[in-house]
Amino acid sequence: MHDKQPRQLGFTLACQTILSSWMLLSTGACRDVEQTVHSALARIAANEVANRPGRIEPRVLKRRRHRYPLMTRPREQLRKERV
C-alpha cells in the first residue's frame, strides 16, 4: 500500500483515524467495510512525519512537584532528629 517505514508515519493521526473508523464500523453506519478500512489506511500513509535528527529527550522530570524534600537518610535517623 505504501513504501514508508513505521517511523515515518504520524502516531497521533494514526490513533485518531483508527478510532474514528472503528466508531463508524461499530455503529453499523458503514455500508462498505473494505472501502472504509482502505481509506483509513490511505489517510494514515498520507501523513508523513518529518525527520528530526538528534531528537532524543531524556526520560526525567524537570521539577519535583511535591512540597516535601526527598528522603535521603534512613527514616529512623530522621525521627531521632525531629525529637
Buried (B, 14 or more C-beta within 10 A) or exposed (E): EEEEEEEBBBEEBBEBBBEEBEEBBEEEEBEEEEEBBEEBBEBBBEBEEEEEEEEEEEEEEEEEEEEEEEEEEEEEEEEEEEE
